[in-house]
Amino acid sequence: MLTWDGDTLVAADPANARTVRLTPAAFRHYWYEQALAEVNGKKKEPAVVGGLALLDADGLVLLDLPGEWRGWEVRRFASVRGVPVHEGPTGRPEPVRVALARRAPGWTRLTGRSRPRPSGRRRIAVLCLGVGGLLVMAYVTATLGGAAWRALSWLGRLLLDGVEHKWVLVVFGPLALLTGPLRRGFHRLRVKRGAVLGPPGGPFLFIRRGDVLRIHPAPPLAADRLAIGLGPRDVAGLLLYRYESLRGLFVFDVNGRPLRHLPGPWPPEETYRFAVRHGLGCEIRALSREEYLDLTARVRDALP
């Protein structure tokens, strides 16, 4: 919910008991089509990503409010204080993502959605269901052999194709509680070796043998955003930056042009280890405001 308190805008997020007060120089009403990740080899229909960004005098994002906002309501609300509104799709999502990744110091995002935390009893119950499911699968496979395993695999694919995802999660979700720690542990091991850079849930960077640098974004973003550059030699270096309270990573091509902007905390030691292993240059330094404005404006794409 947005209200004016004089020339100050007040954004309230009751679901998370948060309130933000700021004075924007402009609004950016944005929306674009974002392809979603493939599920079982089937590409999902693109989703429309929309929201409202509040900008400072240099066009940096002070506050991001993802969700559906009606254009006429935004214009009427902004006109009360004479604040300009920039809106409309650009035809390509890259310019919008670049603009949203240009965060201002103190940047924040309000989603209006709270995250429920499961109780301890529920976690124990789900864990027991997962253990029971694994034991049943192991018993059936050991008793009936490979044919039973293939039948279970076929049943799993059938459920994923024909049943709503929420019910699949109810049935097989407990197993994810058991396999999840193993996947996260293996990911941390790869990070220590410099094979990947970033948290297990994404976004993280990786390079397969003889392949281009790729980004594995956090779900449910799409595979068509993964590749950076057109070939293995297009990416030359990384810049881990600090600008006031902001942190982030730039990926540069062989000509020194910024290819991708990845705002957020990236551990310096892990970044350097990743760059060394893959033969990339690595620079870690603070940016002036002029440098930050220039790089964030010239980059080709970003992960807001």
Summary of the structure (lengths in Angstrom):
residues: 304
radius of gyration: 22.8
end to end distance: 22.4
largest distance: 74.2
contacts: 831
relative contact order: 0.11
helix: 38%
strand: 32%
